[in-house]
Amino acid sequence: MRILVINPNSSAEMTAAIATELMVVKRADCHLDVVNPVGGPISIESAYDESRAVSEMLKLVQRAPGQGYDAVVIACFSDPGLDAARELVDIPVVGIQEASMYLAASLGSFFGVLTTLERRVPVRRRYAESLGLGGKMVSTPVLNIPVADTVGSLDRMKATALAKGQEAMAEGAEVLILGCAGLGDWSHQLQEELGIPIINPNAAGLKLAESLVDLGLSHSKFRSFQQPRVVLPLD
């Protein structure tokens, strides 16, 4: 099994951090490559950033089947370009936000999403609603930390993260999702401190991808994810 994980921003530091996390949880028979586009934003914090990131990311997705990959994971919590990626290829393409929210909904009646910036709260709520999970997401506590500063920041942010997790629990959350790819390595320590399931979105995305490959399943091409009529050639 070969899986390609794409960090859609251009931060080599974040890509390396994601790779370190996933090498621990991947199956022994899974060959894993974690990459990022050369161009595009250094972090994704807005709709504008998402639009800048998608074009270069889709080129990596388009190449993946020909390079022997069995699945692709988009490792940005906003799931930028997810539908377009699914249109381009026949192999499974997993978005870590979608995977995390469905997993959280199966682990408790209500969940929260630890969010990096206040401006992203409406985006999280709209996404949960689009998945039919709006009534299950009861909390979006905000860390007020730029995405680029998330990697390796738990020691500095520990008191804030714990307080925000407790805030989510007070608002009814029984499960907490770490709402940024750069927050993934916080999961085990926060779970021990808070005593509720904490979802690392990178790991959730990878494990769903592995399962889809095992089951021989991919996204339906019947309507929503049909191949585009015109696909531009790769550079």
N, C-alpha and C positions, 0 to 999 in steps of 0.2 A: 504494500500500500504506500502510495506517495501523495503527500498533501502539501500544497503551497499555501503559506500564510502571508498575506500582504498587509503590511502597515501602510496605509495610503498617504501618510505624511512623509516628509523627507528626512526625518530625524533618525540618524543611524543609532543614536543612543537608545531611543525608545525601541527600535527594532531589535537591538541586542538584548534589551531587558525582556521583551516578549519571548524571544528565542530561549533565553535562560529558563523562564517559567515553564515553557511548553516542553522543553526537553525532559523535564522531571515527570510530567504527567502523560506524555505520549506513550502509546503502546510500543512494545519492543520491536514489532514488525512494521512499524510506521516510519518511513523515511520522510523527514520533515525539513522543509526549507522555509526560512522566514526572511522576507525581503521587503524593500521599500523602493518606490520610484526615485529616480535621481532628481527630477524636477518637482515642482509643487510646493505647497506651504510647509513650513517646519512644524506646524501644529494645526489642528482642525478645531476651531472654536466658533465657527459661524457658518451660515449658509454660503457665504462668499468663499470661505476656505474650502468647503465641501466641493463647490463647483470647480475650483481650481485643481483639486486633487483627483477628480474622477477620471479625466481624460487619460492621464499617464497610468493610473491604476488599471483601467480597462485594457490597456495594451498588454499588461502582465497577465490579466485574466485570459485574454484572447489567445495568448501563446501557450497557456498551461496544458491544454489537452495534447498538443503536438509535442510537448516536452515530457509527456508520460505521467502527468499528475492525474490522480483519481478524484480529487476534490480541491476546492479553494476556500479559504477562510479570509474574510475581510475584517482585519483587526483594527477597526475604529468603531467606537461605540455609537456613532451616528449612522452606521451602515451606509456610507455614501456610495451611490451607484449600484446598490444591490440588485435592483430589478433589471437594470441594463446589463449587468454582469451575467445574470441568469438567462437573459435573452441570447447572449453571445455564445454560450457553450452548453454542451449537453451534460457535463459532469456537475455534481452538486456544488453550489456556491452558498456558503453560510455566512450570515452577518452576526456579529457577536452580540449586538443589542437584541435582535429578535430571538436568538438562541437563549440568552440570559433571561429574558422576560418570560418566555414559555416555561423554562426550567423553574424559575421562581414561583410561578403560578401553580406548579405541581408540588411544591414543597411547603406551601402554607396558603392560608386563605387570602392573605394580603401581603404585599411586598412594598419595599421602598427602593429608590435609586439614589445612591450617593452621587451628587452632581458636582462638577468642577466649578461652574460659573452660573450666576443667576440667570443670565441671558439664555441658557440652555434648558431651563426648567420647562417653558412652554413646548419646546421640541420634544422633550421626554414624554410629556403628557399627551401630545398629539400622536406620538408613535404608539404608546400603549393603547390608546383608543383605536388606532388603525388595526391593531392586532386583536381587538375585542377584549382587551384587558384593562380598559380605563377604570372600571370599578374595583379592580384588584390592586392597582397602584395607588397607595394612600399617602405616600410621603416622598418628597424630593429634596432632602436636606442639601444645602450648598456649602462646599468647602471654601469657595472664593480663592481658588488656586489655578493659575494658568496651566493649560495642558502640558506645555513644555517643562513645567516644574514638577510634574507628578512623579516622574521616575526616581525611585530611591529616596522619597521624601517622607516615609512613614515616621521615622524617628522625630523629625522636625514637626510633623503635623499630628502626632499621635493623640495628643489631648483633644485637638479639634475633631479628629476623625471619630474618637470614642464619643465625644459629646454629640456629634451629628448622628452617629448610629443610635445612641440613646434617644435622641429626638425622634428619629424614625420609629423606634419601638413605642414611644409614648403616643405616637400618632396612629398606632395600630399595626405597624409592619411586623410580620413574623419572619420575614426573609429580607436580606439586604443585598442589592446588586451594587458592585463597584462600577460606577457609570463612566469609565474611561479606560482605554487599553493600558494606560500608564499606571493605573492603580492596582493592577492585577496582583502584584506581589504582596499586597496588604492582606489578602483574604484570610490566611491561616491565623495570623496573629489577632486580627479583629474578631474572628469567629471564637477564639479562645476567650477573649475579653468580654464579648457581648453575649455569648451563649446562644446565638441563633445562627442559622445557615447564612454564610456569606459567599456570594457567587463571584468568582473570578471570571470575567466575561471572555477572556482569551481561552481559558481552559474549557469553558462551556461550549464555545464555538468549535474548538478542535475535537472535543469528544462527540459532538453531534455529527461533525464531518466524518469521523471514523465510523460511527454507527451507520450513517447513510451508505457509505461504501460497502460495509459488511452486508447490509440488507439489499444491496443492488438497487437503491432508490435514488432518484434525482427529481428536481422540480419539474412540474408538468409543462409540456409544450402544447397542450391542447388549446389553450387560449392565451393566458396571461404572459407566458414567457416564450412565445413563438420567436423564431429567428427573425431579426429585422430583414426587411426586403433588400436593403442596401447596407453592406458592411464595408467601411472604408479599409483599404489595405493598410497593413502595418508599415511603419517607417522602416 
